[in-house]
Every structure is written in structure tokens, then in C-alpha cells.
Amino acid sequence: LMEKDVDKEEHQELPVSDISTPDLPEYTLEEVARHNVREDCWMVFEGEVFDFTSVFGAHPGGTDTLLSGCGKEATDLFESTHRPRTIEAGHADYLIGELKY
């Protein structure tokens, strides 16, 4: 049997950024600010909203560090206390939405 030639361009994989994902809800900073306590802790990193409520008690940086970012745009805080790409490595499970500007 002879193998059929295949057009390579027709079968290239799409970059991850070109793959569609379900739309996430949008939240304003005012909405995020209401979630500013240990029992209800949301933070914004690079335009994405995360719910870290369940992380308390297990966060290696301690409760005070985590609490200092609750209800806020916390990109600078996060980057100053974590290694690069930490969000991608393990925090994506806590992503709940996008920041509405």
C-alpha cells in the first residue's frame, strides 16, 4: 500500500491561545472588594479573578500574607511573593472570572 501525501498546513495544531474556551463571568473591582475576608477571599491577578477562600490554612505563605490581598488587585503582591508562572502551575483551579474594566 502506498501512503497518501498529506498537506502539512492542513493538519497543524493550533496554538493554545487560538483554542476557544468557555466565557468566564466578568466582575468589577467593586464586586471583588466585597470578598475581602478569610471566609470569602477573591483577588485579581493580571485581569483575572480568583477565589482563594479554600486556600486558607494550606497556604505556605501563611494566613496574613493571603489575607492582605483579599478583595484587591493583587498582581504586585503575588509577583513579589511567588516564583514566575506560579499561577499557571497550580492556581488556575481557583480562577472564577475576568476583571471588567
C-alpha positions in Angstrom: 0.0 0.0 0.0 1.2 3.5 -0.8 0.8 6.2 1.7 -1.1 9.2 0.7 0.7 12.6 0.8 -0.9 14.9 3.4 -0.8 18.7 3.2 1.1 19.7 6.4 -0.5 23.1 6.7 -4.0 21.5 6.8 -3.1 19.4 9.9 -1.0 21.8 12.0 -2.0 22.1 15.6 -3.4 25.4 16.8 -1.6 27.4 19.4 -3.3 27.2 22.8 -4.3 30.9 22.6 -6.3 30.0 19.4 -8.4 27.3 21.1 -11.7 28.7 22.3 -12.6 28.3 26.0 -16.0 28.9 27.7 -16.6 32.6 28.6 -15.9 33.4 32.2 -18.1 35.8 34.1 -16.8 39.4 34.5 -16.5 41.1 37.8 -15.7 44.8 38.6 -13.1 45.8 41.2 -16.1 46.9 43.4 -17.5 43.4 43.3 -14.2 41.9 44.1 -13.7 44.3 47.0 -16.8 42.8 48.8 -14.9 39.5 49.0 -12.2 40.7 51.4 -12.2 38.3 54.4 -10.8 34.9 55.2 -14.3 33.3 54.8 -14.7 34.9 51.4 -11.5 35.9 49.6 -11.2 36.9 46.0 -8.2 38.5 44.3 -7.3 39.9 40.9 -4.1 39.0 39.1 -3.4 40.3 35.7 -7.1 40.9 34.9 -8.3 37.5 36.1 -10.4 37.0 39.3 -9.5 34.1 41.7 -11.4 32.8 44.7 -8.8 31.7 47.3 -11.2 31.2 50.1 -10.4 27.5 50.3 -6.6 28.1 50.4 -6.6 29.4 54.0 -4.9 27.0 56.3 -3.0 25.4 53.5 -1.2 28.4 52.0 2.6 28.1 52.6 3.0 31.9 53.0 0.6 32.0 55.9 -2.8 33.5 56.6 -1.6 37.1 56.9 0.0 37.2 53.5 -3.0 35.7 51.8 -5.4 38.0 53.7 -3.5 41.1 52.7 -4.6 40.5 49.1 -8.2 39.7 49.6 -10.7 41.9 47.8 -7.9 43.7 45.8 -6.0 43.9 42.6 -3.1 41.9 44.0 -0.8 41.3 41.0 2.2 43.2 42.6 1.7 41.4 45.9 1.5 38.0 44.1 4.6 38.6 41.9 6.6 39.8 44.9 6.0 36.6 46.9 5.9 33.9 44.2 8.1 32.4 41.6 7.2 33.2 37.9 4.5 31.1 36.4 3.0 30.0 39.8 -0.5 31.0 38.6 -0.2 28.7 35.6 1.3 25.9 37.7 -1.3 25.5 40.4 -3.6 28.4 40.9 -5.7 28.1 37.8 -8.1 25.8 39.7 -9.2 28.9 41.6 -10.0 31.1 38.5 -13.6 32.2 38.6 -13.8 35.1 36.2 -12.3 38.1 34.4 -12.0 41.7 35.6 -14.5 44.0 33.9 -12.9 47.3 33.2 
